[in-house]
């Protein structure tokens, strides 16, 4: 970075801290060659139409051809998106991303005949087909298709829906470009009075500043920028909600919630139970804010006060990326030699894009495809939150690595419901390692950070989930969404969740506009259930040793070869009950008490 604190250009980042996407495609010409290969294969699919019921071999050959094209198309899309995410201002990769997204829609349309044809096969005949050895690999896959029989449309209708796939992505594409490429934020003054550019990557750093003026200025600068475009953001989110409801009605579901949860075979009671259980247990969160208010010497807690550490001893600690790698490797030791060795390979083999640069997509994620490494995007600044992000995303990547290694392509992608389990298990292992290894005078800081993690996941994401459910309910009842209505609902939820010690500033109402997860189709509840499962699994691994580790490794390797709730029950975690959530809330409550005792010393 230069003296003014502006972000470096992509080419100014050292190669050692960039992911090696050339492991996917050594150059863009090879990407173009695969793109043309998919276009060449697509017409051949037409020859397969109408043949699936003719023989087990015809069904197998069609499914096998589908998997080959999907694998290649997925690789094209992933590469283009990740190249674009490196720097969203580069027109050439915006073009590749658009082309690959269009190709995905074209492939989906070309393959849309498969599910209706499978469902048209008489059940007895299909059962006989599945007795053939070559089709055995597809047994669960076909069972999952027939489970959704009443929600599948005719071949022509399925083709029309597939052709609309690119249009359906418009709200998410609009919000991505608006937020990451076009939206600008003002500079604010740091502790020394120097003007520093406000960015997504620095926003959380500013919110953790011990100086309230800096926290408030960052909050005001960021949220005012969103507020100034509130009607545009409302139009985008309204379009997303309407799209979800349209899809649920076309698929003959009572609600958008039931439609999207059924993709993972999750009953709605899991979602409603989560919201109800957390709302019954808001008292520990209210107590936490009381402790925070007292420790910070404030009359009330504002949103911009939520993230400041209550324990400053350790708050100044910065971790180089090399230090972070070493800590994560040590924390994962209970997972065994093979697992730790593979994490070491990830660090040395170009899986991770480490630092923020101009135009880079903010946040962090794990992404890749069946024949590539499970890459990790970060915007690393050296805070303890970045250390947790590294462990979190590595959990995702290791889940992907083992699923891709152990499962055929058709089951290689674990469900979104299972996705957050491995990441939160990894975070929990990191916490326990830090609590055992940090000096006694810094242990309270780790407790505070862990509390923040639970607050931001279990409580905050449930708030998100309740908001998402409510805005869909409103539109399903015939009401229109407006920016004012969304902001009012957001404020009311924050007041209820955080309680009487919280000051809900009017500007906080616009925060819904900056949450990209509302475009992920009822995704956020999975963070909460994942945390509950991860808390249980990490405890078992640390206490029960090898047997618990083997059950967990079995979970990592299962991919989507069975239903998510079934796979998790095999590890001993039952997310159809409130128990895992209540156990996690109990941990939160105990840690609040422990932190309060420390602060009174």
N, C-alpha and C positions, 0 to 999 in steps of 0.2 A: 504493500500500500504506500501511496505517496504521503507527503507531510500533511495534506488536508484530510486524510482519512478516506479518500475515495477508493473504490474497489479495484483490484488489479484486473487487467485483461486476461482472457483465457490463456493466451500464449505466454504470459508472465508467470504462470504456475509451473513449478518444477515437475518434470515427468514422473518422478517417484511418487508424487501425490495425486496423480491422475489415474483413473481406471483405464485399462487397456482394452478398448473396444475393438482394436484390431484382432483380438482373439475371436471375435465374431465375424468381422469382415476386414481383411487387411487393407482394403481400399473401397471407395464407393462404387467402382466399376464392378466389383464382385457382388455388391448389393444389387446393382442393376441387372446383373446376369441372373440372380435368383428371382428377382422381380419378373423378368421375362419368362423364367422357367414356370413360375406359378401361372402366368397368363397362358403359357403353352399347355399346361395340364388341365386348366379349367374346362375347355371344350370337351375333353374326354369324359367328364363327369356325366354329360348328357347321355352317353351310351349306357350308363348304369341305371338310369331311371327305368322303373318298371320291372327290374330284375330281382329285387331283394327277396321276394317270396318264392322265387323259382327253385332255390336250393341253398343249403347251408354255405356252400362255397361262394355263391354269388353274394350272399350277405357279408361273408367274411371279406371278400375282395373289395367290396364297396367301403366297408368300415376301415379297412387297411389303407385304401386310397385316400379316404377322407383324412386320416391321421397324418399321412405324408404331406398333403397339401397344407393342413393346419399347422403342422410343425414348421414348415418353411415360411408360411405367411406370418406366423408368430415371431419368428426370428427377424423378418424384415421390419415388422412393426416395432419390436423392442429396440433394435439398433437405431432406427430413425428417431424414435422418441428420446432415447438416451443421448444421442448426438444433439438433438434440439435442446434438451435439458441442460447440456453443458453451457449453452449460451443462446437464449431465446431470441436474440436479435439477429441471428444468422439466417438470412433468407433461404439459403440452399437447403438447410436442414428443416426449416419450416415446410418447405416444399416436399421433401422426402417424407416427413411425418404425415402431411396431408395425403400424399399418394398412397402411403402404406395403410392409412386409415380407410381410404376409399377402397383399397384392395381387400381389406378385411370384410367390408360390407359386401363386395362383389363375391368373395368366396362364400360368405354366409348365405347369400342368395342362391349360389350354385349348389350348395349342400343342403338347402332347405327341404328337399324332397325326402331325405333319409328318414327323419323321425316319423313323418306321416306314413311312409311305406312300412316301417317297422310296426307301427300301431295297427296297420291294416292287415297284418298277418294274424290269422286266427291264433288264439292263445295256445291251443293244443299243438298246433303246427310249430309255433315258435318255441314251445318247450322241447319238442323233438329236435329242432335245429340246435338248441343249446346243449344237447347231449353230444354233439360232435366236438371232438377235441380241439379243432382249430378255432372254434368259437368260444371255448371255455374262458378265454381271457376277457371276453366282452360280457360275461354273464351279469356281473353287478351293473355294468354300464346300461345294459338293456333293461334290467330290472328297474333301474332309475328312470328310464324313459317311459316304461309302461306304467310306473307309479303316477306319472303326470298325464296319463292318457286323456282324461276329460278336459285338460287344458290346452291340448295341441289342436291346431286348426287344420284345415284342409291344405293340401300341397300348394295350391295357388295362393291361399291366404298367407301361408308361411313364407312363401317367396316374396310377397309384397312387403311383409314385415321386415324381412331380411334386407330388402332393397332400401328400406327406410332407416337402416342402422346408422348410416353416416349422419343423417339429419337429426336422429335422436341424440347424437353426441354434441349437437350445437350448443346447448346451454353450458356444458362443461368446458368446451373449447373457448367459448366467449369469455367465461369467467377466468380461465387460465391466462389468456392473452391480456385481458383487462387488468388483472391483478399483477401479473409478472412482467409485462412488457410496456403497458401504457400508463399505469398508475405511478405517480411520483409522490415522494414524501419530502417534507422540509428538513433542512439541517437543524440540529439542536446543539446547544452548548454543553460541553462536558464539564467535569469538576474544575478544570483549569480555565474555563471560559473559551476554549477553542471550539469552533464550529465543526461538527462532525455529521456526515451524511447519515440520515436515518434509513436503515434497510431492514428487511425481514430478519436477516441474520443477527443484526445488532439490537433489534427490538427487545428481545428477552434480556440481553446484557444490561440495557438501560433500565428495565423493570427490576433488575436485581441490585441496582445501585443503592447504597445507603443514603443517598441524598434524594429526598422526596421530590424536590423541584425537577430533577432530571427524570425521575420516573413519571411525574405528571406531564412534563413536556413531551416525552416519548409517546405516552398514551394519547395526548391531545393531538400531536402531529400525525400519528398513524390513523387514529379513528376519525379525525376531521377529514382526512383525505378520502376515506371510505364514505363518510357522511355526505360529502359534496357530490358523490355519484350514486346516492342512495336509490334513486328511481331506476337507474340502469341496473344496479345490482338486484333490485326487486323484480324487474322484468325478467332477468335471467333466472333467478330462483323460482319465480312463479311458473316459468316455462318448464323448468325441471320437474316441479311437482305435478303439473298437468300431464307431462309426458309419462310420469310414473303411474298416475291414475289411469291414463289411457291404456297403458300396457296391462294393468291389472284387470281392467274391464274387458279388453279384447281377449285376455286369457281366462276370463270367467272366474275371477276371484272376487270375494266380497270387499277387499280393500287392497291398497298398495302394499301395506305391511305384510299381509298374508302372502301376496304374490312373491315379494322378494325374499321373505324368510323361507318359503317353500322351495326355493332353488337349492338350499342346503338341507331340506327336509327338517327344518326347525319349526316346531309348533309355536304359534303366537304367544302362548302362555309363558314361554321362556322370556320373551321381551317384556310382557306386562309384569311378570313376576319380578324382573330386575328393577323396573321403575318403581313398583310398589314397595319392594324390599328396601331400596335405597331411601325412598321418601319416609319410610317408617324409622329410618336410622339416621336422620339428619343431626341429631343431638351431638354426636362426636365432632361433626364438622363445625357446628356452632361453637362448641367449646374450644376447638382449635383456633377459630377466629378471635375468641375472647383472649386466649393465651397470646396470640400474635399482636392483638391490639395493646395489651398490657406491656409486652416486651418492646414494642416499637414506640411506646409512649404517645399513642394516637387516641383521639376521641372516637374515631370510627375507622374501619378499614375500607379503603377504596379499591377498585379493581387494580390500580397500578401499585398498590401496596401488597398484593397477594403473593408476589413472587420474591420479595426481598427476604433473604435468609434471616432467621431469628437469632442465629448463632454466627457471629462474625468470625470467630476463630476457625479458620479453614475456608472462609468465603473468598479470601484473596488467592487461594491456591489455584494455580494454572498448571495444566498437564500438557506437556508436549505430546505430539501424536505418538512418538516412540514410547513415552511413559504410559500412555493410555493403552497401547497394544500390550505391553508387559502386564499391566494390571488385569486386563481382560483375560489373558492367557492363564494367569494365576487363579482368577476367580472360577474359571471353567475346569479346573483340575478335577473336581468331583465327577466330571463327566467321563473320565477315562482317557487313556493315552491316544487312542485313535481319533477321538473327537477333538482333542486339543491339538494334535498334529495337523488336522485338516484346517482348523482355525489359523494355525501358523502359516499354512500354505496360502490361505486367503489374504493374509497380510503381505506376503512376499510375491504374489502372483498377479498383481494388478486388478484385484477385485474392487478396490475402493477408490472413489473420487472424493478427496478429503476437504479441500478448502473452497471458500466462497470466491467467486469471481464475477465480474460484471455480466449481467444477463443470465446468470445461472439460476435454475429453478430452486427456490428456497426449501428448507426442511431437510428431511432425510427419507430414504426408502431403500428397500431391497427389490431388485428387479433382474430378470434374465429369462432364459428359456431353456428348454430341455437339453440342447446341445451346447450351451454356453455356461460360463460361470454365473453364479447368482450374485450379481454386482451389488454394490452399496453406494448410494449417493449421500454425501454429507455436506454440511457447511460448517466445518470444525473451527472453533475459536479457542478451545482449550479449557472451557469451563467443566465443572463436574457434570452438568447436564449433557454436555457433548460426550463425556465418558459413558454416561448411561445410554445415550443414543447409539453409540458404537456397539455396546453390548446388546441392545434391543435389536438393531438391524442385523447384527451377526446371528442372533437367534433365528430371525427370519431366513437368512441365507443358508444356515446349516439345515434348517427344516427343508428348504428347497433342494439343497445338495443331496440329502439322503433320500428324499422322495424321488428325485430325478434319477438317482443311481439305482434305486431298488424297484421302481415301478415301470411298467410299460407306459408309453406316452399317454394313453387314454386315461390313466390314473395318476399321472405325474404331478398334477397341480392339486394340492390340498385345498379344501374348501375355505372360503373366506371366514367361516365361523371358527375353523381351527387355526387360522393364520396368526392370531395374536397370542396363542398359548405359548409357543416356543419363545417368542420375543420377551414376554413377561417373565417366563421361567428364567431366562438368561439375566434379566435385570435383577430378579430376586437373588440369584446366585452371586451377582456382583455386590449387592447390598450386604449380604452375610459375610462375604470376604472382606469388605471394607470395614465392617463393624469389628471384625476380629484383628485387623492389621493396622488400623490407624491408631495414632497415639491417643491415650485416654482423653486428653483435652480437646480432641477433634471429633470424638465419637458423637457428641451431641449434634454436630453439624451434619453428619451423615444421617442421623435420625430425622433431622429436620428435612433433609433432601428426600428421604424415603417417604415421609409424610406428604411432602409436596407431590411426589409421584402418585401416591394413592389418591390425594385430593384431585389432581388433574386428570386422573383416569377414572376411578370409580365414581366420584361425585360429578366432576365436570362433564365427562362423557355421557353420564346418565342424563344430565341436564340437556346436553345436545340431543340425545335420543328422544327425550320427552318433547323438546321443541320440534324436532323433525316429525314425530308422530302427530303432534297437534296441528301443524300447518297442513299436513295431508288430510287430517280429519276435517279441517275447516273447508278446504276445497271440495272434499267429497260430499260435504253437506251443501255445497252450492255457493259458498262465500268466496269473494275475491280477496286476494292478498294485496296489501299495500305496504309501502315502506314503513308508514306510521304504525300499522297493525303489527307488523313483524317486530319492530323495535319495542313496542309496548309489551308484547308477549315475552320478548327476551328479557326486558327489565323485570317483569313480574317473576319469572322463573329464577333469576339471579337473587331477587329479594328473598324468595321462599327458601332456596337452597342454602344461602349464606347467612340468613337470619338477621337478628336485630343489631348485631355488631357491624353490619355491612352498609356502606353508603353507596347506593346505586345511582351514580352520576348519569344524567340524561344522555350524555354522549356514548355511554356504554351500550345503549340500545342498538347501535349500528353494528355491534360486533358480529352478528349473524352474517353480515356481508363478507367477512374475511375468513369464513370457515369453509374450506374447499370440500370437506367431508359430506356436506349436505348434497353433493352431486354424486355420491357414491352408493346411492340406493340402500338406505337403512344399514349402513356399515358400522356406525360408531358404537352400537351396543356390543359389538364383538370385542372392542377394547376392554369393556367392563367384564364380560364373561371370561375373556382371556386372562385378565389380571387375577380373577378369582381362581381359575384353573392353575395358572402359573404359581400362585402363592402356595397352593396345595402340593403341586408337583415338586417345587424346589425344596419344600420342607421334607417331603418323602425322600428325595435324593440325598439330602444332607443327613437325614436321620436313619434311613433304612439301608442306604448304601447300594450294593450291586444289584439287588433285586429290583429296587425302585428305578435305578438307572436303566436296567434292561427294559422295563415296562415303558419308560420314557423314550428310549431309542426305538422301540417297536412303534410307538406313536409317530415319531419322526419319519419312519420308513413307510408308513402305510399310505401316504398320499391321500387320494380320494377313493381308495379301493373298498371302502365301506362308508357308512354314514357317520358324520362327525360325532354325534352324540354317542354312537356305539363305540367308536374308536376311543373316545375319552373315558367312557365307562370302563374300558379295559385297563385304563391306568388307575382306576379307583376314584375318578372325579365324575360326579353326577350333576350336571348343570341344569337339570329339570327341577331341582330343589333349591330353596333359598340358602341352604347350608354353606356352600362355598362363598357366597357373597357375605353372609353374616360372619363367617370366619375371618374374612379379609377386613371387614369393618371392626371386628374385635381387635385385630392387630393394630389398626389405625388408632382406636381408642386407647389401647395400652401405651402406644408410643407417644400420644399426646400427653398422657399423664407423666411419662418418663421425661419428656422434654420440659414440661412445666416444672417438675422437681429440679431439673438442672438449672433452669432460669432463675429459680428462687434461691439458689446457693449463694 
